[in-house]
Amino acid sequence: MLGAAVLGGLVAFTASQIFDDTTSGDGSRPTAADMRARIDRVSAGLRRDPLYLDPESRSTLDGTERAHLSKRLRNLDVPVVIAAVPTPPDDESGGSKELLAKEVRDRLHRNVLMVLADPATGVIELVNYSTRIDDSYLVDRPRDLTYTGPAEEQLGRHLDELLTYVGKAPQAKTGGRPYDPPPAADPVEEKALPGLFTGDFEAGMVLGTFAAGLVFGLVAAARALARRLVRRGRPAGRGAGGAAVPAAPGRPTPAWLRRTARQDLDALTAALEASASLPEEARRRAWECLDAAALLVDGDSDGRIDAGATPVGLTCAVVLARAGRAAIEEPAAARYVCHRNPLHGAARRPAPGRPVGGPARSLPVCEACRVALRSPGSGGRGAYAPYPTLTGPLAALGDGTGIDQLTLDVREYFGVH
């Protein structure tokens, strides 16, 4: 016990000498002028011209397109301005387009329909500040006037089409105004670190010293049990045509997605190499699924999952890999995936459903989900974001899109034809 106490004291002293930082990062702190510099620059540019292009981003519009859009903006019956600026999560607005629009509008001091076009992602956001335009008309605009995709040369054309759409907008009796967005997090507070010996450290130090052996044993036992449960996996349901539904949690973690994407892509590759007598249609669909999945998570083409692969990209890759396996093992059921949970793989039986933002209609589901939808209280999503609301090709499955269209959307998303 005495040795444990001495060791604990030594650990505490060493930690206080090593971990003496009070802030994270390099210690630099942005000033108020730094935080408002881009807002001031955008506002000043929009006072001179209704079209503003961020000088720190690669230009996506040539001189002819700029002049054409500026002229169209000045000729509209309602005040409209366009700001083509990126909104990364680490900017002064915390990645919030609504907050960026509010800050710019507060400096313009006038009612205006603000168009924010992100040249990096292709997302177009409209924020109406008291112009007499029907807000529901703006919300119901076509998808290509909301998301242009990664083909940067298309931005000018989509903005021109958007101005045509706005020019036909019905007038509202009164101008709308959005709710004020929450303020961005203070970067200084975000980087501040609590003191090493604050809070319950002292009590925890005493208890931890005497209970170290017990805690170590409990942790080791828990990890062994967790590994065993993971290996056992979840029980599979029955999918299209009576096939087993692949294991898929309703709320997958990033670690599960990365592990499963690697396993499923390896399995699809092996299945294609071992299948010499597949029908032409099944072989084509399986290869297209494999190619599209690789675009999403293997940009380096080294046969490994990219370190920067996003959860949305990993999810879409798992869906494509499982659809490719279905094309090999059961070609008749490989055209659609389960709408309720695309990770369940192939499905061909329709069941009543309601796409996000759309009317109720029959959508393809696997057998397990078809049974679940008939059970009282099924279908809740909790606090997680529904996949049809996410950015990227995966959202198309929310409308019941087939797997062939999904592979086409992925190739278009990456500009591969």
C-alpha positions in Angstrom: 0.0 0.0 0.0 2.8 2.4 0.9 4.5 1.6 -2.4 1.2 2.3 -4.3 0.8 5.7 -2.5 4.4 6.7 -3.3 3.9 5.6 -6.9 0.7 7.6 -7.1 2.4 10.7 -5.8 5.2 10.3 -8.2 2.8 10.0 -11.1 0.9 13.1 -10.0 4.1 15.1 -9.7 5.4 14.0 -13.1 2.0 14.7 -14.8 2.0 18.3 -13.4 5.4 18.9 -14.9 4.7 17.4 -18.3 1.0 18.4 -18.8 1.3 22.1 -17.9 -0.5 23.5 -20.9 -3.4 25.9 -20.3 -4.6 25.9 -24.0 -4.7 23.4 -26.8 -3.1 24.0 -30.1 -0.1 26.3 -30.6 -1.3 28.9 -28.0 -2.3 31.5 -30.6 -5.6 33.4 -29.9 -7.6 35.1 -32.7 -8.4 38.7 -32.1 -11.8 40.4 -32.7 -10.4 41.9 -35.9 -9.4 38.4 -37.1 -12.9 37.1 -36.4 -14.7 39.8 -38.4 -12.1 40.3 -41.2 -13.8 38.0 -43.7 -17.3 39.3 -42.8 -16.1 42.9 -43.4 -14.5 41.8 -46.7 -17.6 40.1 -48.0 -19.9 43.0 -46.9 -17.7 45.6 -48.6 -17.6 43.6 -51.8 -21.4 43.2 -51.9 -21.9 46.9 -51.5 -19.9 47.4 -54.7 -21.3 44.5 -56.7 -24.2 42.1 -56.0 -21.9 39.2 -56.9 -18.9 38.5 -54.6 -16.3 35.8 -55.2 -14.0 34.8 -52.4 -10.4 35.8 -53.5 -8.9 33.1 -51.2 -10.7 30.3 -53.1 -10.1 29.0 -56.6 -12.3 30.9 -59.0 -15.1 28.8 -60.5 -16.5 31.5 -62.7 -14.8 33.1 -65.7 -15.1 36.8 -66.6 -18.0 36.4 -68.9 -20.1 34.5 -66.3 -19.3 37.1 -63.7 -20.4 39.9 -65.9 -23.6 38.0 -66.9 -24.6 37.2 -63.4 -23.9 40.7 -62.1 -26.1 42.2 -64.9 -28.9 39.7 -64.1 -28.7 40.5 -60.4 -29.1 44.3 -61.0 -32.1 43.7 -63.3 -34.1 41.6 -60.9 -37.3 43.1 -59.4 -36.2 42.0 -55.9 -32.8 42.7 -54.2 -30.6 39.6 -54.5 -26.9 39.2 -53.8 -24.6 36.2 -54.3 -21.6 35.4 -52.2 -19.5 32.5 -53.4 -17.6 31.7 -50.3 -16.6 28.4 -48.5 -18.0 27.7 -45.0 -15.6 25.2 -43.4 -16.3 24.2 -39.7 -13.3 26.2 -38.5 -14.4 29.6 -39.9 -15.7 32.5 -37.9 -19.3 31.3 -38.2 -18.5 27.7 -37.1 -19.5 26.4 -40.5 -23.1 27.9 -40.2 -24.3 29.5 -43.4 -27.2 31.0 -41.6 -24.9 32.8 -39.1 -22.6 34.0 -42.0 -25.6 35.4 -43.8 -26.9 37.2 -40.7 -23.4 38.8 -40.1 -23.2 40.0 -43.7 -26.7 41.3 -43.8 -26.3 43.2 -40.5 -23.4 45.1 -42.2 -25.4 45.7 -45.4 -28.3 47.3 -43.4 -30.9 46.5 -46.0 -33.5 43.8 -46.9 -32.1 41.3 -49.4 -32.3 37.7 -50.6 -28.9 36.3 -49.9 -27.5 33.4 -51.9 -24.5 31.6 -50.4 -22.7 29.3 -52.8 -19.9 27.1 -51.4 -17.5 26.5 -54.3 -15.8 23.7 -52.3 -18.9 21.6 -51.8 -21.4 22.9 -54.4 -24.1 23.6 -51.8 -26.3 26.6 -52.5 -28.2 28.2 -49.5 -30.9 30.9 -49.7 -31.6 33.2 -46.8 -34.5 35.6 -47.2 -34.3 38.9 -45.2 -37.7 40.6 -45.6 -37.9 40.5 -49.4 -41.5 40.0 -50.6 -40.9 36.5 -52.0 -42.9 33.4 -51.1 -40.5 31.5 -48.8 -42.2 28.2 -49.6 -41.4 28.7 -53.3 -37.7 29.1 -52.4 -37.8 26.0 -50.2 -39.4 23.9 -53.0 -36.8 24.7 -55.6 -35.3 21.9 -57.7 -32.5 19.8 -56.2 -29.9 21.0 -58.7 -30.5 24.6 -57.4 -29.6 23.4 -53.9 -26.6 21.2 -54.6 -24.6 21.6 -57.8 -22.2 18.7 -57.1 -18.4 18.6 -57.3 -18.2 19.7 -61.0 -17.1 23.3 -60.2 -17.5 24.4 -63.8 -21.2 24.0 -63.4 -21.6 26.5 -60.6 -22.1 29.5 -63.0 -24.8 27.7 -64.9 -26.7 26.6 -61.8 -26.6 30.2 -60.4 -27.9 31.5 -63.6 -30.8 29.0 -63.5 -31.4 29.9 -59.8 -31.8 33.6 -60.8 -34.3 32.6 -63.5 -36.2 30.6 -60.8 -36.1 33.6 -58.4 -37.3 35.9 -61.1 -40.5 33.8 -61.4 -41.2 33.8 -57.7 -44.7 34.8 -56.6 -44.9 37.8 -54.4 -45.7 37.5 -50.7 -47.8 40.0 -48.8 -45.1 40.6 -46.3 -41.4 39.9 -46.3 -40.1 36.8 -44.4 -37.3 36.8 -42.0 -35.4 33.7 -40.6 -34.9 33.0 -37.0 -31.6 34.3 -35.6 -29.1 31.4 -35.6 -27.1 30.6 -32.4 -23.7 32.3 -32.0 -20.6 30.4 -33.0 -18.5 28.9 -30.3 -15.8 31.2 -28.8 -12.4 29.8 -30.2 -10.6 31.0 -27.1 -12.9 29.1 -24.7 -12.8 26.1 -27.0 -9.0 25.9 -26.7 -8.9 26.5 -22.9 -7.8 23.5 -20.9 -9.0 22.8 -17.3 -6.3 22.6 -14.6 -4.8 19.1 -14.2 -5.7 18.9 -10.5 -9.2 20.5 -10.6 -12.5 18.9 -9.9 -12.5 15.5 -8.3 -8.8 14.8 -8.9 -7.7 14.5 -5.3 -10.5 12.1 -4.2 -10.0 10.1 -7.4 -6.3 10.0 -6.8 -6.7 8.5 -3.3 -9.4 6.0 -4.4 -7.6 5.1 -7.6 -4.3 4.4 -5.9 -5.9 1.7 -3.6 -8.3 0.3 -6.2 -5.8 0.1 -9.2 -5.5 -3.6 -9.0 -9.3 -4.1 -8.9 -10.0 -1.7 -11.7 -7.3 -3.3 -13.9 -8.9 -6.7 -13.4 -12.4 -5.4 -14.2 -11.3 -3.6 -17.3 -9.5 -6.7 -18.6 -12.5 -8.8 -18.0 -14.9 -6.3 -19.6 -12.7 -6.0 -22.7 -12.5 -9.8 -23.1 -16.3 -10.0 -22.8 -16.8 -7.2 -25.3 -14.5 -8.9 -27.8 -16.4 -12.1 -27.4 -19.7 -10.4 -28.0 -18.4 -8.6 -31.1 -17.2 -11.8 -32.6 -20.5 -13.5 -32.0 -22.2 -10.5 -33.8 -25.9 -9.8 -34.0 -28.5 -12.4 -35.1 -29.4 -12.1 -38.8 -33.0 -11.7 -40.0 -34.3 -12.8 -43.4 -34.0 -10.6 -46.4 -35.1 -10.6 -50.0 -36.0 -14.1 -51.2 -35.4 -15.6 -47.8 -31.7 -14.7 -47.7 -30.1 -13.7 -44.5 -30.1 -10.0 -43.7 -26.4 -8.9 -43.2 -25.6 -7.7 -39.6 -26.3 -4.0 -39.5 -27.0 -1.8 -36.4 -29.5 1.0 -36.7 -27.0 3.5 -35.4 -23.6 2.3 -36.6 -20.4 3.7 -35.0 -17.5 5.0 -37.2 -15.4 2.1 -36.0 -18.1 -0.4 -37.1 -18.5 1.3 -40.5 -14.7 1.3 -41.2 -14.3 -2.4 -40.1 -17.4 -3.5 -42.1 -16.5 -1.5 -45.2 -13.1 -3.2 -45.3 -14.5 -6.7 -44.7 -17.4 -6.3 -47.2 -15.2 -4.8 -50.0 -12.7 -7.7 -49.5 -15.5 -10.2 -49.7 -17.0 -8.6 -52.9 -13.6 -8.6 -54.5 -13.0 -12.3 -53.7 -16.5 -13.2 -54.9 -16.0 -11.5 -58.2 -12.6 -13.2 -58.8 -14.2 -16.6 -58.0 -17.3 -16.1 -60.2 -16.4 -17.2 -63.7 -19.9 -17.9 -65.1 -22.1 -15.0 -63.9 -24.8 -13.5 -66.2 -23.5 -10.4 -67.9 -26.0 -8.1 -66.1 -25.1 -9.5 -62.7 -21.4 -9.1 -63.4 -21.8 -5.6 -64.6 -23.8 -4.5 -61.6 -21.3 -6.2 -59.1 -18.3 -4.5 -60.8 -20.1 -1.1 -60.8 -20.8 -1.5 -57.1 -17.2 -2.3 -56.4 -15.9 0.7 -58.5 -18.3 3.1 -56.9 -17.5 1.9 -53.3 -13.7 2.3 -54.1 -14.3 5.9 -55.2 -15.9 6.7 -51.9 -13.4 5.2 -49.5 -10.2 4.3 -51.4 -9.2 7.5 -53.2 -5.6 6.4 -53.2 -6.4 3.1 -55.0 -4.1 1.2 -52.7 -6.7 -1.4 -51.6 -7.1 0.2 -48.1 -9.7 2.3 -46.5 -8.7 6.0 -46.6 -7.8 7.5 -43.2 -10.1 10.5 -44.0 -13.1 8.5 -45.2 -16.2 10.0 -43.7 -19.0 8.1 -41.9 -21.4 8.9 -44.8 -18.9 7.7 -47.4 -18.2 4.5 -45.4 -22.0 3.8 -45.1 -22.5 4.2 -48.8 -19.5 1.9 -49.5 -21.0 -0.8 -47.3 -24.4 -0.5 -49.0 -22.7 -0.8 -52.4 -20.5 -3.7 -51.4 -23.5 -5.7 -50.1 -25.5 -4.8 -53.2 -22.6 -6.2 -55.3 -22.6 -9.4 -53.3 -26.4 -9.7 -53.8 -25.9 -9.3 -57.6 -23.6 -12.3 -57.5 -25.5 -14.5 -55.1 -29.1 -13.5 -56.0 -29.3 -11.3 -59.1 -33.1 -11.0 -59.0 -33.0 -9.2 -55.7 -30.1 -6.9 -56.4 -31.8 -3.9 -58.1 -32.9 -2.2 -54.8 -31.7 -2.0 -51.3 -33.7 -1.8 -48.1 -35.2 1.7 -47.8 -35.6 1.5 -44.0 -32.0 0.6 -43.4 -29.8 0.4 -46.6 -27.1 -1.5 -44.6 -29.5 -4.5 -44.6 -28.6 -5.0 -48.3 -30.8 -6.1 -51.1 -34.7 -5.9 -51.0 -37.5 -6.5 -53.4 -40.7 -6.5 -51.3 -42.5 -3.2 -51.1 -43.9 -1.9 -47.9 -45.8 1.4 -47.1 -43.3 4.2 -46.2 -42.8 7.9 -46.3 -39.6 9.4 -47.8 -38.3 12.4 -45.9 -40.2 15.4 -47.1 -42.4 13.4 -49.5 -45.8 11.6 -49.6 -46.4 8.1 -48.4 -45.9 5.3 -51.0 -44.6 1.8 -51.3 -40.8 1.5 -50.9 -38.5 -1.6 -51.2 -37.5 -3.2 -47.8 -36.0 -6.4 -46.7 -38.1 -9.1 -45.1 -37.0 -8.3 -41.5 -37.9 -4.6 -41.9 -41.2 -5.5 -43.6 -42.2 -7.5 -40.5 -40.9 -4.8 -38.2 -43.0 -2.1 -39.9 -46.1 -4.1 -39.0 -45.2 -4.1 -35.3 -46.6 -1.4 -33.1 -44.1 1.4 -32.3 -41.6 0.5 -35.0 -39.8 3.0 -37.2 -38.6 5.6 -34.7 -35.3 7.4 -35.5 -34.4 9.0 -32.2 -32.0 11.9 -32.2 -29.8 10.6 -35.1 -30.0 12.3 -38.5 -32.0 10.3 -41.1 -29.7 9.2 -43.9 -31.9 10.9 -46.6 -31.1 14.3 -45.1 -27.3 13.8 -45.4 -25.2 15.4 -48.1 -24.0 13.1 -50.9 -25.2 10.2 -53.1 -26.5 8.1 -50.2 -29.5 10.5 -49.7 -31.0 9.3 -53.1 -31.9 6.0 -51.5 -34.4 7.8 -49.4 -36.6 8.2 -52.5 -36.4 4.4 -53.3 -33.7 4.9 -55.9 -32.3 1.7 -57.4 -28.7 0.5 -56.9 -27.8 1.2 -60.6 -28.8 4.9 -60.1 -26.8 5.0 -56.9 -23.6 3.8 -58.6 -24.3 6.4 -61.4 -24.8 9.2 -58.7 -21.5 8.2 -57.0 -19.6 8.4 -60.3 -21.1 11.8 -61.1 -20.4 13.0 -57.6 -16.7 12.3 -58.2 -16.8 13.5 -61.8 -16.1 10.0 -63.2 -17.9 9.1 -66.5 
